Amino acid sequence: MKFTKLKMINYRPYYGTKEINLDIPNDQKPPYRKNIILFGGLNGAGKTTIFKAIRLALFARRGMKDKEYHEYLDGAINNLAFNEGVRSCSIALSLEDEQDQITLEFIMKFDEKKVLIGEERKLYVFNKKEQTEQESTLTNEEFNRFIDERIPLDASEFFLFDAEKIGEIIAKQGREHLKEPIQKIFALEAIKKLKPDLDSLRREILNKLKDAPKNEELENLTRDIQNYNNEIETLQRENQSLNERIQVLKSKKNLLNQERRRKIAQNTDSKISITKKLNDIETRINLINQQLNQFIEKDLLAILLAPSIKGLKDRLRYEKQLEKKRLEIKTRFDTYEQFMEQLIIELEKTLNPLLKMISVEQLKKAGRKSWAKINQIQNETIDQSEIIHDLSNRDYYKLIEYPVANSIDLKQLIEEKITLEEEKKKLEIKLENAPNPVDTTKEDEELAKIYHEIGEKTNKLTENKIRIKEILGELSSLKTKRSHTEEAYKDIEPLKKKIDYITRLQMATEEFIDELTKMKANRIQIEFKQILDKLFRKDQEFLRVEFDSEKYILKLYDRDNRLVQLEQRSEGEKQIIALSFIWALTKTAGFNLPFVIDTPLGRLDSIHRHNLVEHYFSKLSEQVIILSTDVEINKEHASLLEKYIQRKYILEHDPEQQCTDIKEGYFMF
């Protein structure tokens, strides 16, 4: 994988749009492969800004605490652009691997105080066939996974680093923080993920064997099925007894109801019953009287005028239809009338006496008949009655919608009143001879007891039926389980074979991981020792190197075969040891990632600087981006690296504008 381009828009000292070509051509020819992109800049010119821009494009806030993240990005927008009203800046990093050409864009938005208020990540994939770039829609988790598949965040400290601080790796030896990324580089993590999967599968099969049916389980299932069948028989017998009792109660209830109805029939003609009916009739008569008074006061005139109003409405509707019909006929002959009018004018102008002798009315009549025939207009006889009501549409509809009182309602009320008064007289006579009411309290009490007992028996019957239904469901489940249990006996042997296969596979995986780890550790020792001998001064050479494959600890021994206390070495020595360790990891892992190195020679003396320039950068990876000051990669070092440099850029800072420009070239020594 390689980086191909970095674009920054109004990011920190870089005003406007700055595009940097980082591409390393794939078709280079021997003897030298140009793998270095060299940036030169004085302190404060923006070298570290480029370093962090690449990291932000890849990982955004990942690996940074919120406070650290906001402290770095608050105010990250270029001052000149901000003063011009711009409120956002962005970074876009393009990279290419065997499968894809992609661009990662990181956009930052700020408020009026330059405080970061929003961020956005975008991913564009270049379609090689169509030669177009298309934005990919990914969730934040998918975005991170996409990047980690190419440059894992945990392992990024081995590829994107400030060389002045890289010695800190030595202090992290043996910690999980360092162990996990190294395992990712060696692809051991992916293999180790197989172990819990195998353990989980083994546990699952052991659980199946543990839960495999035994003869005792079959006996228990058979016993439970028999118990449920016995319970069903008991409930069914109880239900039969309940039904018989309910029938007896219903018969007794029917007899009591007959006796009660007989007594109530006697009460129908009692004084109480007749008095109630009289009260109802008198109430209705009073209501009718009120309605009749209302008719006399309000609706009498409307009833008397109803025939006249109806006749007026009928006449208005007729005149409306007649007027509409006449207008339709006139519309059909409008064109004809215009034609005839013009024709007669022309005839009157002619000098031909025969034409002047033609009767105008005859001509119009004959022409009208022909016109109707040509245009298929039927000859209709129109009523010539006079339209006597000249009304606007508003007045017409107002009259048509005027309500007409109905005299039938009044007639019905009078008839109902007469009928009720006659019935009242009959009831008054009947009231004088009516008997006293008969008491049905005894029957009512006995019926209440019967209804209560019927309800209890019915509820119990319903409960039993529900329980029988539940038992039948349980029985079905138990019978199915017993059937499956009987079948499961046949599956025990294959499960035992699977356990055997998994156990052997687990042992093989463990053995493979052990052997691979030992092989990688041995390779690290060899690569580490080789590069260390080239980078260190001769008087500082070490006798041997060990890499503990379990604790992931690097051990160096001096010429007297004594363990070297790495944490007590100088910062420059730690830097050389850490860079050598990164070299060994890279060569052992066997894959190629771009390196971005800031402050490459910061803590080193002249001899170590010379060794690092001569033996390290040109062979570290297929793409190495170096961000240096003029006192690090100086004239001598630049000359040594010249044949390996693909591109050179100089960062020129304008202190007045507080902006940096990027130009091709390097320091002029």
C-alpha positions in Angstrom: 0.0 0.0 0.0 1.2 3.6 -0.6 0.0 7.1 -0.1 -0.5 9.0 -3.4 -1.6 12.5 -2.5 -2.3 14.8 0.4 -4.6 17.8 0.0 -5.1 20.4 2.8 -7.6 23.3 2.6 -7.1 26.1 5.1 -5.6 23.7 7.6 -3.3 25.4 10.2 -0.5 27.3 8.4 -1.6 26.1 4.9 -3.8 28.8 3.4 -6.1 27.9 0.5 -5.7 24.6 -1.2 -2.4 22.8 -1.0 -2.0 19.5 -2.9 1.1 17.3 -2.4 2.0 14.5 -4.7 3.2 11.6 -2.6 3.1 8.9 -5.3 5.9 6.4 -5.7 5.8 4.9 -9.3 5.4 1.2 -9.5 7.4 0.7 -12.7 10.9 1.8 -11.4 13.9 0.1 -12.8 17.2 -0.9 -11.1 19.7 -0.2 -9.7 18.0 2.1 -7.3 14.4 2.1 -6.2 13.4 5.7 -5.3 11.2 5.2 -2.2 11.7 8.5 -0.2 9.5 11.6 -0.1 11.6 14.2 1.6 10.1 17.3 3.3 12.3 20.1 4.5 11.2 22.9 6.8 12.5 25.0 9.7 10.9 24.7 13.1 7.3 26.0 13.1 7.0 25.8 9.3 4.4 23.0 9.4 6.2 19.6 9.2 4.4 18.1 12.2 1.2 19.6 10.8 1.6 17.3 7.7 2.5 14.4 10.0 -0.7 14.8 12.1 -2.8 15.6 9.0 -2.0 12.1 7.6 -2.9 10.6 11.0 -6.2 12.6 11.3 -7.2 11.5 7.8 -6.7 7.9 8.7 -7.9 7.7 12.3 -9.7 11.0 13.2 -10.1 11.1 17.0 -9.4 7.4 17.5 -6.5 6.8 19.9 -6.8 10.4 21.3 -8.6 11.5 24.5 -11.4 14.0 24.1 -9.4 16.8 25.8 -6.3 16.1 23.8 -8.3 15.9 20.6 -10.1 19.3 21.1 -6.9 21.0 22.4 -5.2 20.0 19.1 -8.1 20.8 16.7 -9.6 24.0 18.4 -8.1 26.8 16.2 -6.8 24.4 13.5 -8.4 26.6 10.8 -5.9 28.9 9.0 -6.0 32.4 10.6 -6.1 34.3 7.2 -8.9 32.2 5.9 -10.8 32.6 9.2 -10.5 36.3 9.0 -12.0 36.2 5.5 -15.1 34.5 6.9 -14.2 30.8 6.3 -15.4 28.5 9.0 -14.2 25.1 7.9 -11.0 23.4 6.8 -10.2 19.9 5.5 -7.7 17.2 4.9 -7.8 14.6 2.1 -5.4 11.7 1.9 -5.4 9.4 -1.2 -4.0 5.9 -1.0 -3.7 2.9 -3.2 -3.3 -0.8 -2.7 -3.6 -3.9 -4.9 -7.4 -3.7 -4.9 -8.5 -0.1 -4.4 -7.7 3.6 -5.0 -9.4 5.5 -2.2 -9.5 9.0 -0.8 -10.1 9.7 2.9 -11.5 13.2 3.6 -11.7 14.7 7.1 -13.7 18.0 7.4 -13.6 20.2 10.5 -16.1 23.0 11.3 -15.6 25.9 13.7 -17.6 28.5 15.5 -16.9 32.3 15.7 -14.3 31.6 18.4 -12.4 28.9 16.4 -13.8 26.2 18.6 -14.4 22.9 16.9 -18.1 22.3 16.6 -18.4 19.5 14.1 -16.4 17.0 12.0 -17.2 14.8 9.1 -15.4 11.8 7.5 -15.9 10.8 3.9 -14.5 7.9 1.8 -14.3 8.0 -2.0 -13.5 4.9 -4.1 -12.0 5.4 -7.5 -13.6 3.1 -10.2 -10.7 2.1 -12.4 -13.0 0.9 -15.2 -15.1 4.0 -15.4 -12.4 6.4 -14.3 -14.7 8.0 -11.8 -14.6 8.7 -8.1 -17.7 7.8 -6.0 -18.5 8.5 -2.4 -19.0 5.4 -0.2 -21.8 5.3 2.4 -20.3 3.7 5.5 -21.2 3.8 9.2 -18.5 5.0 11.5 -17.8 1.4 12.6 -17.5 0.3 9.0 -15.2 3.2 8.2 -12.8 2.3 11.0 -12.8 -1.4 10.1 -12.0 -0.4 6.5 -9.0 1.5 7.6 -7.8 -1.1 10.2 -7.8 -3.7 7.5 -5.1 -1.7 5.8 -3.3 0.1 8.7 -4.5 -1.1 12.1 -4.8 1.7 14.6 -3.0 -0.3 17.3 0.0 -0.9 15.0 0.1 2.6 13.6 2.8 3.7 16.1 5.2 1.5 14.2 4.6 3.2 10.9 3.6 6.8 11.7 5.9 8.1 14.4 8.1 11.0 15.6 11.5 9.4 15.6 12.6 11.7 18.6 9.9 9.9 20.7 10.1 6.4 19.3 12.4 5.3 22.0 9.3 5.2 24.3 8.5 1.8 22.7 11.4 0.3 24.7 9.6 1.3 28.0 6.4 -0.4 26.8 8.0 -3.8 26.4 6.0 -6.7 27.8 2.8 -4.7 28.1 -0.4 -5.7 26.4 -0.4 -2.3 24.8 2.7 -3.3 22.7 1.9 -7.1 22.5 -1.4 -6.8 20.7 -0.2 -4.6 17.8 2.8 -6.8 17.2 0.5 -9.8 17.0 -1.6 -7.9 14.5 1.5 -7.2 12.4 2.4 -10.9 12.5 -1.3 -11.9 11.7 -1.2 -14.0 15.0 -4.3 -12.3 16.2 -6.4 -13.7 13.4 -5.0 -17.2 14.1 -5.6 -16.8 17.9 -9.2 -15.8 17.2 -9.7 -19.4 16.0 -8.9 -20.7 19.5 -12.0 -19.3 21.2 -14.1 -20.4 18.3 -12.8 -24.0 18.7 -13.3 -23.8 22.4 -16.9 -22.6 22.0 -17.6 -25.3 19.5 -16.1 -27.9 21.8 -18.2 -26.7 24.8 -21.3 -26.7 22.6 -20.7 -30.4 21.6 -19.8 -31.4 25.2 -23.1 -29.8 26.4 -24.9 -31.9 23.8 -23.2 -35.0 25.1 -23.9 -33.9 28.7 -27.5 -33.4 27.8 -27.7 -36.6 25.7 -30.7 -38.7 26.8 -30.3 -41.6 29.2 -32.6 -44.5 29.9 -33.7 -42.8 33.1 -34.8 -39.8 31.1 -37.0 -41.9 28.9 -38.6 -43.5 31.9 -39.3 -40.1 33.4 -40.9 -39.0 30.2 -43.1 -42.1 30.0 -44.2 -41.6 33.6 -45.1 -38.0 33.1 -47.2 -38.9 30.0 -49.1 -41.5 32.0 -49.7 -39.0 34.9 -51.1 -36.5 32.5 -53.4 -39.1 30.9 -54.7 -40.0 34.4 -55.4 -36.4 35.2 -57.4 -36.0 32.0 -59.6 -39.0 32.9 -60.2 -37.5 36.4 -61.2 -34.1 35.0 -63.5 -35.7 32.4 -65.3 -37.6 35.1 -65.7 -34.5 37.1 -67.0 -32.6 34.1 -69.7 -35.3 33.5 -70.9 -34.9 37.1 -71.0 -31.1 36.8 -73.0 -31.3 33.6 -75.6 -33.5 35.3 -75.9 -31.2 38.2 -76.3 -28.2 35.9 -79.2 -29.9 34.1 -81.0 -30.6 37.4 -80.6 -27.0 38.4 -81.9 -25.7 35.0 -85.0 -27.9 35.3 -85.7 -26.5 38.8 -85.1 -23.0 37.5 -87.7 -23.5 34.7 -90.4 -24.6 37.2 -89.8 -21.6 39.4 -89.8 -19.2 36.4 -93.2 -20.6 35.3 -94.7 -20.0 38.8 -93.2 -16.5 38.9 -94.6 -15.6 35.5 -98.0 -16.8 36.6 -98.0 -14.5 39.6 -96.6 -11.6 37.5 -99.4 -12.1 35.0 -101.8 -11.5 37.9 -99.9 -8.3 38.7 -100.3 -7.1 35.2 -103.8 -5.9 36.0 -103.1 -4.7 39.5 -103.7 -1.1 40.6 -99.9 -0.4 40.6 -99.5 -1.5 37.0 -102.6 0.5 35.8 -101.6 3.6 37.7 -98.2 3.5 36.0 -99.8 3.2 32.5 -102.1 6.2 33.3 -99.1 8.3 34.2 -97.3 7.4 31.0 -100.4 8.3 28.9 -100.9 11.7 30.7 -97.3 12.5 30.1 -97.6 11.9 26.4 -100.9 13.9 26.1 -99.2 16.9 27.8 -96.3 16.7 25.3 -98.7 16.6 22.3 -100.6 19.6 23.7 -97.3 21.5 23.8 -96.5 20.6 20.2 -100.0 21.6 19.0 -99.6 25.0 20.7 -96.3 25.5 18.9 -98.0 24.7 15.5 -100.7 27.3 16.2 -98.1 30.0 17.2 -95.5 29.4 14.6 -96.4 27.0 11.8 -100.1 27.6 11.1 -99.5 30.3 8.5 -96.8 28.2 6.8 -99.3 25.3 6.5 -102.0 27.5 5.0 -99.5 28.9 2.4 -97.9 25.6 1.6 -99.9 24.9 -1.6 -99.2 28.4 -3.0 -95.5 28.1 -2.2 -95.3 24.7 -3.8 -97.0 26.0 -7.0 -94.6 29.0 -7.1 -91.6 26.6 -6.8 -93.0 24.4 -9.6 -93.5 27.4 -11.9 -90.0 28.7 -11.2 -88.4 25.3 -12.0 -90.4 25.1 -15.3 -89.4 28.6 -16.4 -85.8 27.8 -15.5 -85.8 24.7 -17.7 -87.6 26.6 -20.6 -85.1 29.4 -20.5 -82.2 26.8 -20.6 -83.8 25.0 -23.6 -84.3 28.2 -25.5 -80.6 29.2 -24.9 -79.4 25.8 -26.1 -81.3 26.1 -29.4 -80.2 29.7 -29.9 -76.5 28.6 -29.3 -76.9 25.9 -32.0 -78.0 28.4 -34.6 -75.8 31.4 -33.6 -73.3 30.8 -36.4 -76.2 30.3 -38.9 -77.9 33.6 -37.9 -74.6 35.5 -38.3 -74.2 33.9 -41.7 -77.7 34.8 -42.8 -77.4 38.3 -41.7 -74.2 38.8 -43.8 -75.9 37.0 -46.8 -78.9 39.3 -46.8 -76.7 42.4 -46.7 -74.8 41.1 -49.7 -78.1 40.3 -51.5 -79.4 43.8 -50.9 -76.3 45.1 -52.6 -76.6 43.0 -55.8 -78.2 44.4 -59.0 -79.9 41.2 -60.0 -83.7 41.9 -59.7 -84.5 38.2 -59.3 -82.5 38.0 -56.1 -84.1 41.1 -54.8 -87.5 39.5 -55.4 -86.7 36.6 -53.0 -88.6 36.7 -49.7 -86.1 37.2 -46.9 -88.3 35.3 -44.4 -88.6 32.3 -46.9 -84.8 32.3 -47.4 -84.2 32.3 -43.6 -86.7 29.5 -43.0 -85.3 27.3 -45.8 -81.7 28.0 -44.7 -82.5 27.2 -41.1 -84.0 23.9 -42.1 -80.9 23.0 -44.2 -78.6 24.1 -41.4 -80.4 21.8 -38.9 -80.1 18.9 -41.3 -76.4 19.4 -42.0 -75.5 19.7 -38.3 -77.9 16.9 -37.3 -80.0 19.2 -35.1 -83.3 17.7 -34.3 -86.4 19.9 -34.9 -87.9 20.5 -31.5 -91.1 22.4 -30.7 -90.5 24.9 -28.0 -93.2 26.2 -25.7 -93.7 29.9 -26.5 -95.0 30.6 -23.0 -94.0 33.9 -21.5 -91.4 33.9 -18.7 -93.0 36.1 -16.1 -90.4 35.8 -13.3 -87.1 37.7 -14.0 -85.0 36.5 -11.0 -81.2 36.5 -10.3 -79.7 33.1 -9.5 -79.4 34.1 -5.9 -83.1 34.9 -5.6 -84.1 31.9 -7.6 -82.3 29.4 -5.3 -83.5 31.3 -2.2 -87.1 30.7 -3.2 -86.5 27.1 -4.3 -84.9 26.2 -0.9 -87.7 27.9 1.1 -89.2 25.3 3.5 -92.8 24.0 3.0 -94.7 23.1 6.2 -96.1 19.6 6.3 -99.7 19.4 7.5 -99.5 15.7 7.9 -97.5 16.0 11.1 -100.3 18.1 12.7 -102.9 15.6 11.6 -100.9 12.7 13.1 -100.6 14.5 16.5 -104.3 15.2 16.7 -105.2 11.6 15.9 -102.7 10.3 18.5 -104.1 12.6 21.1 -107.7 11.4 20.5 -106.5 7.7 20.8 -104.7 8.4 24.0 -107.6 10.1 25.7 -109.9 7.2 24.8 -107.4 4.7 26.3 -107.1 6.9 29.4 -110.8 6.7 30.0 -110.8 2.9 29.8 -107.9 2.6 32.2 -109.6 4.9 34.8 -112.6 2.6 34.7 -110.3 -0.5 35.0 -108.4 1.1 37.9 -111.6 1.2 40.1 -112.0 -2.6 39.8 -108.3 -3.7 39.8 -106.9 -6.2 42.5 -103.9 -5.7 44.8 -100.4 -7.0 43.5 -99.2 -10.6 44.2 -95.8 -11.1 46.1 -93.0 -13.1 44.2 -90.2 -12.7 46.8 -90.0 -16.4 47.6 -89.5 -17.4 44.0 -87.0 -14.6 43.4 -84.8 -15.7 46.3 -84.8 -19.4 45.2 -84.0 -18.4 41.6 -81.1 -16.3 42.8 -79.6 -19.3 44.7 -80.0 -21.5 41.6 -78.4 -18.9 39.3 -75.5 -18.6 41.7 -74.9 -22.4 41.8 -75.2 -22.7 38.1 -72.6 -20.0 37.7 -70.2 -21.8 40.1 -70.6 -25.1 38.3 -70.2 -23.5 34.9 -67.0 -21.7 35.9 -65.6 -25.0 37.3 -66.5 -26.7 34.1 -64.7 -24.0 32.1 -61.6 -24.3 34.3 -61.5 -28.0 33.8 -61.8 -27.7 30.1 -58.9 -25.1 30.0 -56.8 -27.5 32.2 -57.5 -30.4 29.8 -56.4 -28.3 26.9 -53.2 -27.3 28.7 -52.5 -31.0 29.5 -53.1 -32.0 25.9 -50.5 -29.4 24.8 -48.0 -30.7 27.4 -48.7 -34.3 26.3 -48.0 -33.4 22.7 -44.7 -31.7 23.7 -43.7 -34.7 25.9 -44.5 -37.2 23.2 -42.5 -35.2 20.7 -39.6 -34.9 23.2 -39.7 -38.6 23.9 -39.6 -39.3 20.2 -36.6 -36.9 19.7 -34.9 -38.5 22.8 -35.2 -41.9 21.2 -33.8 -40.5 18.0 -31.0 -38.7 19.9 -29.4 -42.0 21.0 -28.4 -42.5 17.4 -26.4 -39.1 17.3 -24.1 -39.7 20.3 -21.3 -41.4 18.4 -20.9 -38.7 15.7 -20.7 -36.1 18.5 -17.9 -38.1 20.2 -16.0 -38.1 16.9 -16.4 -34.4 16.5 -15.0 -33.8 20.0 -12.0 -35.9 19.0 -11.5 -33.9 15.7 -11.8 -30.6 17.6 -9.4 -31.6 20.3 -6.8 -32.6 17.7 -7.4 -29.4 15.8 -6.9 -27.3 19.0 -3.6 -29.1 19.6 -2.5 -28.5 16.0 -3.5 -24.8 16.3 -1.6 -24.4 19.5 1.4 -26.1 18.0 1.1 -24.0 14.9 1.0 -20.7 16.9 3.9 -21.8 19.0 6.0 -22.7 16.0 5.0 -19.6 14.1 5.8 -17.4 17.1 9.1 -19.1 17.6 9.9 -18.7 13.9 8.9 -15.0 13.9 10.8 -14.4 17.1 13.9 -16.0 15.6 13.6 -13.9 12.5 13.1 -10.8 14.6 16.4 -11.6 16.4 18.3 -12.0 13.2 16.9 -8.9 11.4 17.3 -6.8 14.6 20.9 -7.9 15.1 21.8 -7.2 11.5 20.4 -3.7 11.4 21.6 -2.9 14.9 25.2 -3.8 13.9 24.9 -1.4 11.0 23.4 1.5 13.0 25.4 1.5 16.2 28.9 2.6 16.5 31.5 -0.2 16.6 32.4 0.5 20.2 28.7 -0.1 21.2 28.1 -3.4 19.4 26.1 -6.0 21.3 27.1 -9.7 21.6 23.6 -11.2 21.0 19.9 -10.4 20.9 16.9 -12.3 22.3 13.2 -11.8 21.7 10.9 -13.4 24.3 8.0 -14.8 22.2 5.7 -15.1 25.2 6.2 -11.7 26.9 7.2 -9.9 23.7 10.3 -8.5 25.4 13.5 -7.6 23.6 16.7 -8.4 25.4 20.2 -7.3 24.4 23.5 -8.7 25.8 26.8 -6.9 25.8 30.2 -8.3 24.9 30.5 -9.8 28.4 27.2 -11.6 27.8 25.5 -9.4 30.4 21.9 -8.3 30.0 21.7 -4.7 29.0 19.3 -2.5 30.9 17.6 -0.7 28.0 15.6 1.7 30.0 19.0 3.1 31.4 20.5 3.8 28.0 20.6 7.3 26.5 17.6 8.6 24.5 19.6 8.5 21.3 20.5 4.8 21.9 16.8 4.0 22.7 15.9 5.7 19.4 18.3 3.5 17.5 17.1 0.3 19.3 13.5 1.2 18.7 14.1 2.0 15.0 15.9 -1.3 14.7 13.0 -3.1 16.3 10.6 -1.5 13.9 12.9 -2.6 11.0 12.9 -6.2 12.3 9.1 -6.2 12.7 8.6 -4.9 9.1 10.9 -7.4 7.5 9.6 -10.3 9.6 5.9 -9.5 8.9 6.5 -9.6 5.2 4.1 -6.8 4.2 4.7 -3.3 3.0 3.2 -0.2 4.5 4.1 3.4 4.0 6.2 5.0 6.8 5.8 8.7 7.9 8.7 9.8 10.1 8.9 13.2 11.8 12.1 14.5 13.3 14.1 11.5 11.9 17.5 12.3 13.5 16.6 14.6 16.4 18.5 13.0 19.3 21.3 11.3 17.4 24.9 12.1 17.2 26.7 12.5 13.9 27.9 8.9 13.6 24.4 7.4 14.3 22.8 9.9 11.9 25.2 8.9 9.1 24.5 5.2 9.8 20.8 5.7 9.8 20.8 7.7 6.6 23.1 5.3 4.8 21.5 1.9 5.9 17.9 2.5 7.1 15.6 4.8 5.2 16.2 3.6 1.7 15.6 0.0 2.7 12.9 0.3 5.3 9.8 0.2 3.0 8.7 1.0 -0.5 7.5 4.4 0.6 9.1 6.4 3.4 8.0 10.0 4.0 10.6 12.0 6.0 9.9 15.4 7.6 13.2 17.0 8.5 14.8 20.3 9.5 18.0 21.6 7.8 20.2 20.3 10.7 18.8 16.7 10.5 18.9 15.7 6.8 21.8 18.2 6.1 23.7 18.6 2.9 25.8 15.4 3.5 22.8 13.3 4.3 20.7 14.7 1.4 23.6 13.8 -0.9 23.6 10.2 0.4 19.8 9.9 0.0 19.6 11.6 -3.4 19.5 8.5 -5.5 16.6 7.1 -3.4 14.5 10.3 -3.3 11.5 10.3 -5.5 10.2 13.8 -4.5 11.5 16.7 -2.5 9.4 19.6 -1.0 10.5 22.7 0.9 8.1 24.3 3.4 8.5 28.1 3.2 6.9 30.0 6.1 5.8 33.6 6.0 5.8 34.9 9.6 3.9 38.0 8.8 1.0 36.2 7.2 1.6 33.1 9.4 1.1 31.0 6.3 3.3 28.2 4.8 3.8 27.6 1.1 4.9 24.2 -0.3 7.4 24.2 -3.2 9.4 21.5 -4.9 13.0 21.2 -3.8 15.0 21.1 -0.6 17.2 23.4 1.5 19.9 25.3 -0.5 23.1 24.5 1.4 
